[in-house]
Amino acid sequence: EKGANFVSSSYIAPEMRELNEAFREAGLVSINEVGLDPGIDHLMAHDLVARYRASKAYDVENVLSFTSYCGGVPKIPNPFKYKFSWAPVGVLKALRSPSRSLKNFSELRVARPDWGFVLEEGGIIEGDPTLPRWIIDPLDGTTNFIHGMPQYAVSIALAKAGIVEQAVIFDPNRNELFTASKGAGAFLNERRIRVSKRNKLQDSLIGTGFPYRMFDLIDTYLAIFKELAQKTAGQRRPGAASLDLAYVACGRYDGFWEFGLSPWDMAAGALLISEAGGLVSDLRGDANYLETGNLIAGTPKVFAPLLKLVQDKLPDSIRG
């Protein structure tokens, strides 16, 4: 009635579907169910309004109305209204509750019901071992997300007979989509990517992740970190392993090392690096990193000296 466009990330209701034609006739837009995650939807909504304010179409006379029913009260106050918020602990509980569809009081599984799943938030669904298996982390970098640090991602890989064949890593903060198919190369937003041309460890920027579960290895980590600090151009620890690996694949990092990772942390990123011309291994130099959780990666010239430096500092208990 007031000539307003309408955008909602909520599930579309029959009442909104009925209004769609009226919006069209009035030359207005009605968009429903634009996202998948309430936190990401919330960020998208703020970004949408910011883009409008910066566009030539912005009119100070227009009324901007935005109501958040979830997603958290902002650190910096703004004129938008917040009905109620999810505390970080509530977001975590939601993420850690496996999603299920119900029909006629029973679980509904229709699309490829025999495929397996390895899920950070949902555990393992074995499936038929002869069929593909999904390896998924819906939010890699959870601690960053909770603290408002824009370094987190969605990581998805598809493996057949234990071999990862497809990979997707999405960074919603930078709108960067990393993809790879085995034998077909790696891409960033449809642009082919390659690892960097660095050929000396001393000139390399190395990514890593410090222990958050294996504190018995903290002295080993510090010893490796100390030596690399003296023999590289620097090290970075942003807190989302999937993005660290994607950064090796596109040449932002020249190498990466970490212990105690889970399959969903590295499956997609490892394929990206391989398809971008890099090398990936466990601490023995073998390809068992998904089983051991220990991973070394780098450009063809940086990989070998990085692996040797790490190996020389390792106790026998974690070699492999």
C-alpha positions as CSV (number, residue, x, y, z in Angstrom):
1,E,0.0,0.0,0.0
2,K,2.9,2.3,0.7
3,G,5.0,1.3,-2.3
4,A,7.6,-0.7,-0.4
5,N,9.9,-3.4,-1.6
6,F,10.1,-6.4,0.7
7,V,12.9,-8.8,1.5
8,S,12.7,-11.7,4.0
9,S,15.1,-14.5,4.9
10,S,12.2,-16.4,6.5
11,Y,10.6,-19.5,5.0
12,I,8.0,-18.5,2.4
13,A,4.4,-18.6,3.7
14,P,1.3,-19.2,1.6
15,E,0.1,-15.7,2.5
16,M,3.3,-14.2,1.0
17,R,3.0,-16.4,-2.1
18,E,-0.5,-15.0,-2.7
19,L,0.8,-11.4,-2.5
20,N,3.4,-12.0,-5.1
21,E,1.2,-11.0,-8.1
22,A,0.1,-7.8,-6.3
23,F,3.8,-6.9,-5.8
24,R,4.4,-7.5,-9.5
25,E,1.5,-5.4,-10.6
26,A,2.7,-2.5,-8.5
27,G,6.2,-2.7,-9.9
28,L,7.6,-3.8,-6.6
29,V,9.8,-6.7,-5.5
30,S,9.0,-9.3,-2.9
31,I,11.9,-11.7,-2.0
32,N,11.5,-14.6,0.5
33,E,13.8,-17.2,1.8
34,V,17.0,-15.6,0.5
35,G,19.4,-17.6,2.7
36,L,20.2,-20.7,4.6
37,D,21.7,-19.7,7.9
38,P,20.2,-17.0,10.2
39,G,23.6,-15.5,11.1
40,I,24.7,-15.2,7.5
41,D,21.2,-13.9,6.5
42,H,21.6,-11.3,9.1
43,L,24.9,-10.1,7.7
44,M,23.5,-10.2,4.2
45,A,20.6,-8.0,5.3
46,H,23.0,-5.3,6.7
47,D,25.1,-5.5,3.6
48,L,22.0,-5.1,1.4
49,V,21.0,-1.9,3.2
50,A,24.6,-0.6,3.1
51,R,24.8,-1.1,-0.6
52,Y,21.5,0.6,-1.1
53,R,22.6,3.6,0.9
54,A,25.8,3.8,-1.3
55,S,23.9,3.5,-4.6
56,K,22.6,6.2,-6.9
57,A,19.1,5.0,-6.2
58,Y,19.3,6.0,-2.5
59,D,16.7,8.6,-1.5
60,V,16.9,10.1,2.0
61,E,13.1,10.3,2.0
62,N,12.7,6.6,1.8
63,V,11.9,4.7,5.0
64,L,14.2,1.7,5.7
65,S,12.6,-0.8,8.0
66,F,14.5,-3.9,9.1
67,T,13.4,-6.3,11.9
68,S,15.7,-9.1,13.1
69,Y,14.0,-12.0,14.7
70,C,17.4,-13.8,15.3
71,G,21.1,-13.2,14.8
72,G,22.1,-11.1,17.8
73,V,22.1,-7.5,19.0
74,P,24.8,-5.6,17.1
75,K,28.0,-4.3,18.8
76,I,27.5,-0.9,17.2
77,P,23.9,0.4,17.7
78,N,21.9,1.2,14.6
79,P,18.3,2.2,13.9
80,F,17.1,-1.3,13.0
81,K,14.8,-3.2,15.4
82,Y,15.6,-6.5,17.1
83,K,12.7,-8.6,18.4
84,F,14.9,-11.1,20.1
85,S,18.4,-12.5,19.6
86,W,20.2,-15.8,19.7
87,A,23.2,-15.8,22.1
88,P,26.3,-17.5,20.7
89,V,25.6,-20.5,22.8
90,G,22.2,-20.8,21.1
91,V,23.7,-20.6,17.6
92,L,26.1,-23.4,18.6
93,K,23.3,-25.6,19.9
94,A,21.4,-25.1,16.7
95,L,24.5,-26.0,14.6
96,R,25.2,-29.1,16.7
97,S,21.6,-30.4,16.4
98,P,21.4,-32.6,13.3
99,S,18.9,-31.4,10.8
100,R,16.1,-33.8,9.9
101,S,13.0,-33.7,7.7
102,L,9.8,-35.3,9.0
103,K,6.8,-36.5,7.1
104,N,3.9,-38.5,8.5
105,F,5.7,-38.7,11.9
106,S,8.8,-40.4,10.3
107,E,12.1,-39.2,9.1
108,L,12.1,-38.3,5.4
109,R,15.2,-39.2,3.4
110,V,14.6,-38.9,-0.3
111,A,17.7,-37.6,-2.2
112,R,20.4,-40.2,-2.6
113,P,19.4,-41.9,0.7
114,D,22.3,-44.4,0.6
115,W,25.1,-41.9,0.3
116,G,27.3,-41.5,3.4
117,F,28.0,-38.3,5.4
118,V,30.8,-37.1,7.6
119,L,29.5,-34.0,9.4
120,E,31.1,-31.9,12.0
121,E,27.7,-31.0,13.5
122,G,25.9,-34.2,12.7
123,G,28.4,-37.0,13.2
124,I,28.8,-39.9,10.7
125,I,26.1,-41.4,8.6
126,E,27.7,-44.5,7.1
127,G,25.7,-45.1,4.0
128,D,26.6,-47.6,1.3
129,P,30.4,-47.9,1.2
130,T,30.3,-48.4,-2.6
131,L,28.6,-45.0,-3.0
132,P,29.9,-41.4,-2.6
133,R,30.3,-39.8,0.8
134,W,29.8,-36.1,1.7
135,I,32.3,-34.5,4.1
136,I,30.8,-31.2,5.4
137,D,31.6,-28.5,7.8
138,P,28.7,-25.9,7.8
139,L,30.7,-23.4,9.7
140,D,34.5,-23.7,9.8
141,G,35.8,-21.0,12.2
142,T,33.0,-21.1,14.7
143,T,35.0,-19.2,17.4
144,N,35.8,-16.5,14.9
145,F,32.0,-16.3,14.0
146,I,31.0,-16.0,17.7
147,H,33.5,-13.1,18.2
148,G,32.6,-11.3,15.0
149,M,35.9,-12.0,13.3
150,P,35.2,-12.2,9.5
151,Q,37.2,-15.4,8.9
152,Y,34.9,-18.4,8.6
153,A,33.6,-20.6,5.8
154,V,31.4,-23.4,4.6
155,S,33.4,-26.4,3.5
156,I,32.0,-29.3,1.4
157,A,33.8,-32.2,-0.2
158,L,32.5,-35.3,-2.0
159,A,34.6,-38.5,-1.9
160,K,34.3,-41.8,-3.8
161,A,36.0,-44.9,-2.5
162,G,38.0,-42.7,-0.1
163,I,39.2,-40.3,-2.8
164,V,38.0,-36.7,-2.7
165,E,36.7,-35.8,-6.2
166,Q,34.7,-32.6,-5.6
167,A,35.4,-29.6,-3.4
168,V,33.6,-26.3,-2.5
169,I,34.7,-23.7,0.1
170,F,32.6,-20.6,0.4
171,D,33.7,-17.4,2.3
172,P,30.5,-15.3,2.8
173,N,32.4,-12.3,4.1
174,R,34.4,-11.8,0.9
175,N,31.9,-13.6,-1.5
176,E,34.7,-15.9,-2.5
177,L,33.7,-19.4,-3.8
178,F,36.6,-21.8,-4.2
179,T,35.8,-25.0,-6.2
180,A,37.7,-28.0,-7.6
181,S,37.0,-31.2,-9.4
182,K,39.6,-34.0,-9.6
183,G,41.4,-33.7,-12.8
184,A,39.7,-30.5,-13.9
185,G,41.6,-27.8,-11.9
186,A,40.8,-25.4,-9.1
187,F,38.9,-22.1,-9.3
188,L,38.1,-19.0,-7.4
189,N,34.8,-17.4,-8.5
190,E,35.2,-19.2,-11.9
191,R,38.8,-17.9,-12.3
192,R,41.4,-20.7,-12.6
193,I,43.9,-20.5,-9.7
194,R,47.4,-21.9,-9.2
195,V,49.7,-22.1,-6.2
196,S,52.4,-19.4,-5.9
197,K,55.7,-19.6,-7.7
198,R,57.7,-19.3,-4.5
199,N,60.6,-21.7,-4.5
200,K,62.4,-20.8,-1.3
201,L,61.2,-21.4,2.3
202,Q,62.8,-18.2,3.4
203,D,60.6,-16.1,1.1
204,S,57.4,-18.0,2.0
205,L,54.3,-17.0,4.0
206,I,53.1,-20.0,5.9
207,G,49.7,-20.7,7.4
208,T,49.1,-22.8,10.5
209,G,46.7,-23.4,13.4
210,F,47.7,-23.7,17.0
211,P,46.3,-26.6,19.2
212,Y,42.9,-26.3,20.7
213,R,42.5,-30.0,21.5
214,M,46.0,-31.5,21.6
215,F,47.6,-29.4,24.3
216,D,50.1,-32.2,25.1
217,L,51.8,-31.1,21.8
218,I,52.0,-27.4,22.7
219,D,55.8,-27.5,23.2
220,T,56.3,-29.3,19.8
221,Y,54.1,-26.6,18.1
222,L,56.1,-23.8,19.7
223,A,59.4,-25.4,18.7
224,I,58.3,-25.6,15.1
225,F,56.8,-22.2,15.1
226,K,60.0,-20.7,16.5
227,E,62.2,-22.2,13.8
228,L,59.8,-21.3,11.0
229,A,59.7,-17.7,12.4
230,Q,63.4,-17.5,11.7
231,K,63.4,-19.3,8.4
232,T,60.3,-17.9,6.6
233,A,58.8,-14.5,5.6
234,G,56.2,-15.0,8.3
235,Q,53.4,-17.2,9.7
236,R,49.6,-16.6,10.0
237,R,47.0,-18.3,12.2
238,P,43.5,-16.8,11.3
239,G,41.5,-19.8,12.7
240,A,39.7,-21.4,9.8
241,A,41.7,-24.3,8.3
242,S,39.6,-24.7,5.2
243,L,40.3,-21.1,4.2
244,D,44.0,-21.5,5.1
245,L,44.2,-24.4,2.6
246,A,42.2,-22.4,0.0
247,Y,44.7,-19.6,0.4
248,V,47.6,-22.0,-0.4
249,A,45.7,-23.1,-3.5
250,C,45.3,-19.5,-4.8
251,G,48.8,-18.3,-3.9
252,R,48.1,-16.2,-0.9
253,Y,50.0,-18.6,1.3
254,D,53.0,-20.7,0.1
255,G,52.6,-23.5,2.6
256,F,50.5,-24.7,5.6
257,W,51.0,-27.1,8.5
258,E,48.8,-28.3,11.4
259,F,48.1,-31.3,13.6
260,G,44.9,-32.8,14.9
261,L,42.6,-31.7,12.1
262,S,39.3,-33.5,11.3
263,P,38.4,-34.6,7.7
264,W,35.9,-31.8,7.3
265,D,38.6,-29.3,8.1
266,M,40.8,-30.4,5.2
267,A,39.1,-32.6,2.6
268,A,37.9,-29.8,0.3
269,G,41.0,-27.7,0.8
270,A,43.4,-30.5,0.1
271,L,41.8,-31.2,-3.3
272,L,41.9,-27.5,-4.1
273,I,45.7,-27.4,-3.5
274,S,46.3,-30.6,-5.5
275,E,44.3,-29.3,-8.5
276,A,46.1,-25.9,-8.2
277,G,49.5,-27.6,-8.6
278,G,50.5,-27.9,-5.0
279,L,51.5,-30.9,-2.8
280,V,49.7,-32.2,0.3
281,S,50.7,-35.0,2.7
282,D,50.7,-36.3,6.2
283,L,53.7,-36.0,8.4
284,R,55.4,-39.0,6.8
285,G,55.0,-37.5,3.3
286,D,52.2,-40.0,2.5
287,A,48.6,-39.3,1.6
288,N,47.0,-40.4,4.8
289,Y,46.2,-37.0,6.2
290,L,42.4,-37.6,6.3
291,E,43.1,-40.5,8.6
292,T,45.8,-39.1,10.8
293,G,44.5,-35.5,11.0
294,N,48.1,-34.2,10.4
295,L,48.7,-32.2,7.3
296,I,51.6,-30.4,5.4
297,A,50.9,-28.5,2.2
298,G,52.8,-26.2,-0.1
299,T,54.1,-25.2,-3.5
300,P,56.2,-27.9,-5.2
301,K,59.5,-26.1,-4.1
302,V,58.4,-25.1,-0.6
303,F,56.7,-28.4,0.4
304,A,59.8,-30.5,0.8
305,P,61.8,-28.1,3.1
306,L,58.7,-27.4,5.1
307,L,58.0,-31.1,5.6
308,K,61.6,-31.8,6.7
309,L,61.7,-28.9,9.1
310,V,58.5,-30.1,10.8
311,Q,59.6,-33.8,10.8
312,D,62.8,-32.9,12.5
313,K,60.9,-31.5,15.5
314,L,58.4,-34.2,15.9
315,P,58.2,-36.8,18.7
316,D,57.8,-40.4,17.5
317,S,54.2,-40.5,18.9
318,I,52.7,-38.3,16.1
319,R,54.8,-39.2,13.0
320,G,52.3,-40.1,10.3
